[in-house]
Amino acid sequence: MFTALTSLVGETTLGGALAQVPATVVAHGPWGDGTFWPFFLVFPLFWILVIFLFIFVGRRAWRRNHNWAATQGAEGVLRERYARGEIDETEFRQRLEVLRSQPPA
């Protein structure tokens, strides 16, 4: 009885569904008439591009920050401290003279 019921249900649903599907889809699958465009490559390529852009932007920002910190030097730090009011003008000038009198390392 179970097999008769499943065959009856299968015949009614598949028979009606297959009658409505075009012949090219039945013969060649979801790719239609045999032309094949690899849609499945679009999403991985998109995510590879996104990851590459994140890496590229991150490395570029890190290099800029690293170069800025390297060029900042002791005089830049001294200027910042003076601008923030941590040291007064006389101390700033004294320390600046000391820094400029010493040869660069």
C-alpha positions as a Python dict, from the first residue, in 0.01 Angstrom:
ca = {
    (1, 'M'): (0, 0, 0),
    (2, 'F'): (286, 238, 84),
    (3, 'T'): (454, 182, -253),
    (4, 'A'): (126, 231, -433),
    (5, 'L'): (72, 559, -249),
    (6, 'T'): (423, 687, -321),
    (7, 'S'): (401, 590, -686),
    (8, 'L'): (65, 761, -713),
    (9, 'V'): (199, 1077, -548),
    (10, 'G'): (516, 1063, -756),
    (11, 'E'): (325, 1027, -1079),
    (12, 'T'): (93, 1315, -1007),
    (13, 'T'): (358, 1558, -887),
    (14, 'L'): (644, 1465, -1117),
    (15, 'G'): (427, 1409, -1419),
    (16, 'G'): (267, 1748, -1389),
    (17, 'A'): (595, 1920, -1304),
    (18, 'L'): (792, 1763, -1586),
    (19, 'A'): (524, 1854, -1834),
    (20, 'Q'): (571, 2222, -1748),
    (21, 'V'): (954, 2225, -1758),
    (22, 'P'): (1106, 2318, -2097),
    (23, 'A'): (1278, 2039, -2285),
    (24, 'T'): (1620, 2207, -2279),
    (25, 'V'): (1621, 2215, -1898),
    (26, 'V'): (1518, 1851, -1880),
    (27, 'A'): (1779, 1749, -2137),
    (28, 'H'): (2073, 1966, -2027),
    (29, 'G'): (2001, 2051, -1665),
    (30, 'P'): (1988, 2399, -1519),
    (31, 'W'): (2245, 2534, -1768),
    (32, 'G'): (1989, 2532, -2046),
    (33, 'D'): (2113, 2460, -2395),
    (34, 'G'): (2463, 2363, -2292),
    (35, 'T'): (2613, 2709, -2259),
    (36, 'F'): (2804, 2729, -1936),
    (37, 'W'): (2887, 3049, -1757),
    (38, 'P'): (3055, 2983, -1422),
    (39, 'F'): (2839, 3183, -1184),
    (40, 'F'): (2985, 2986, -898),
    (41, 'L'): (3316, 3175, -944),
    (42, 'V'): (3162, 3519, -890),
    (43, 'F'): (3118, 3498, -512),
    (44, 'P'): (3461, 3352, -425),
    (45, 'L'): (3628, 3607, -652),
    (46, 'F'): (3431, 3885, -487),
    (47, 'W'): (3539, 3777, -138),
    (48, 'I'): (3900, 3732, -248),
    (49, 'L'): (3891, 4087, -384),
    (50, 'V'): (3741, 4221, -60),
    (51, 'I'): (4004, 4044, 153),
    (52, 'F'): (4281, 4169, -78),
    (53, 'L'): (4153, 4527, -46),
    (54, 'F'): (4143, 4502, 335),
    (55, 'I'): (4501, 4373, 341),
    (56, 'F'): (4615, 4640, 95),
    (57, 'V'): (4452, 4927, 286),
    (58, 'G'): (4571, 4794, 623),
    (59, 'R'): (4932, 4759, 512),
    (60, 'R'): (4927, 5102, 351),
    (61, 'A'): (4790, 5264, 668),
    (62, 'W'): (5045, 5080, 881),
    (63, 'R'): (5332, 5196, 655),
    (64, 'R'): (5213, 5557, 667),
    (65, 'N'): (5188, 5546, 1044),
    (66, 'H'): (5526, 5377, 1074),
    (67, 'N'): (5694, 5631, 843),
    (68, 'W'): (5528, 5920, 1025),
    (69, 'A'): (5648, 5790, 1362),
    (70, 'A'): (6000, 5740, 1227),
    (71, 'T'): (6019, 6095, 1090),
    (72, 'Q'): (5862, 6244, 1400),
    (73, 'G'): (6182, 6217, 1604),
    (74, 'A'): (6278, 6382, 1928),
    (75, 'E'): (6223, 6739, 1807),
    (76, 'G'): (5868, 6655, 1704),
    (77, 'V'): (5793, 6505, 2044),
    (78, 'L'): (5943, 6814, 2209),
    (79, 'R'): (5726, 7042, 1992),
    (80, 'E'): (5416, 6843, 2085),
    (81, 'R'): (5493, 6865, 2455),
    (82, 'Y'): (5543, 7240, 2423),
    (83, 'A'): (5218, 7278, 2228),
    (84, 'R'): (5026, 7082, 2492),
    (85, 'G'): (5168, 7301, 2765),
    (86, 'E'): (5365, 7027, 2941),
    (87, 'I'): (5684, 7236, 2926),
    (88, 'D'): (5741, 7611, 2913),
    (89, 'E'): (5933, 7809, 2651),
    (90, 'T'): (6265, 7821, 2834),
    (91, 'E'): (6268, 7445, 2892),
    (92, 'F'): (6166, 7391, 2528),
    (93, 'R'): (6455, 7605, 2400),
    (94, 'Q'): (6707, 7444, 2635),
    (95, 'R'): (6609, 7092, 2532),
    (96, 'L'): (6600, 7190, 2164),
    (97, 'E'): (6958, 7326, 2189),
    (98, 'V'): (7069, 7002, 2352),
    (99, 'L'): (6906, 6795, 2080),
    (100, 'R'): (7056, 7000, 1798),
    (101, 'S'): (7403, 7008, 1952),
    (102, 'Q'): (7427, 6628, 1960),
    (103, 'P'): (7514, 6450, 1635),
    (104, 'P'): (7232, 6229, 1500),
    (105, 'A'): (7264, 5864, 1591),
}
